[in-house]
């Protein structure tokens, strides 16, 4: 059986961490927490400065899920390619901050998007990508030149 290459290991980790985050997203929706959080967030955004009307259009659950899936996959892929725990943590924090600001910005335009499940999905998958122990790729050892020559 051939040895696993670094790309194979990277692909397996990418799939594992992304799927774990997406399973959390589906579990939250199945438990009914996502619609509850959506209602509470929409009520909070009805006050100033957003003044989001109660009948404001919202992204459909399917569109929200596809957006969360794409963002989770992209985040985990980027985190796996970055070296250093501090850098990875900074990228994850910046990503989550930008994702959290997506809801208020759309609220200013009169469109509602519940980013809480997406934050939890991407955040948990990103945390797995950061906390999983990294093994350096296997390097082939070449023989040093002999001293006789």
N, C-alpha and C positions, 0 to 999 in steps of 0.2 A: 504494500500500500504506500503510495507516495506521501512524502511529508507535506503537511499543510504549509502553504505559503503565507506570507504576511497579509496579502490581499484577501485570502480566504478567511483568515481570522478576523480581519477588519470587517468583512462583509457579514460574517456570522454575528459579531458583536453589534453591528449596525442594525441587523434584523431583530436580534434579541431585545435590545434596549428600546427600539422604536415600537415593537409589538407590545412590550410591557406597558409603555405609556398609553398606547391606543386601547389596550384592554382596560386600563383604568378609566379611560374616557367612556368606553361602552358600559362599564359597570356602573359608573355614576349616572349615566342616562337610564340604564335599566332599573336602578334603585329609585329613580324619580327625583334625585337631588338636582339635576341640571335644570329642569323647568322651575323648581322652587327658587333656585339661585337667580334664574333669569327674571322672574317676577320681582323679587326683592331688589335686584340691581336696576330694573326699569323704574320702579317706584322711587329709588334713590336719585335716579337721573332726572326725575320729573321736577326736582327743585332747581333753584338757580345754582350755577350759571348755565346749566344745560337746557332746562325748560323743555324736556322731551315730552311731546304730547302722548297721552295714553294709547292713542290709536296709531302711533308711529310704526312704520313698516320695520320689520325685523328680517335679518337674514334667515333663510329657512334652515331647519336642523341639518338637512343634507349638505347644504353649502357650508354651514359652520363645521360639520364633521370633516368634509374634504379639506377645508382650510386648515383645521387643526392637524389633520393627518399630514398634509404637505409640510407644515411648519415643524412638526415633531420630527419627521424624517430628515428635513434639512438641518435642523439643529443638532441632532445626534451625529449626523455625518460630519458636520463641521467640528464638533467637539472631539470626535475620534481622531481627526487629522491634526489637531492642535497639540503641541507638546507643552507640558507643564501644568500642574494643578491650578496655580494661581491664574494663569492665562485662561484656562478653561472656565474657572469660576467667574472671572470678569466677563467673559463672553456670555455665559449663561445669565448672569445678572442683568447685563445690558439687553439681552434678548427678551427676558421676562418683563423688564421695564418698558421696552418698546411695545410689546404685546399688550401689556396692561393699559398703555396710553391709547391703544387702538379703539377701545370702547368709548372713551370720552370724546375723541376726535370725531368718530362717526356720529355720536350723540349731538354734537354741535351742528352737524349737517342734517339732523332729523332722522337718522337711521340707527336702529338698535342692534348691537351685537354682544352676546354674552360670551366674554372671553375667559371667564373663570374656569370652565372645564378645559379649555385649551391651555391655560396657564398651568393647571395641575398635570395635564398630560405631558406637555413639553418639559415642565419642571422636573417631574419624576424621571422621565427618560433621560434628561440631561444630567440629573444627579447620579443616575446609574452609570452613565458614560464617564462621569468624573471619578466616582468612587471605586469603580471596578479596577482591580490592580492591572497595571500595564506591564506587559513583558516586552523587552526589546526584541526586535526581529533577530532571527538566528543569522549570524554572520559566518561565512566560511573562513576557516583559518588557512592561510597559506603558509607554507614553510618559509622560515627566514633564510636569506641567502647564507650559504655555508661560509665559514671563516677562512677556508683554505684558498678560496679563489682570489 
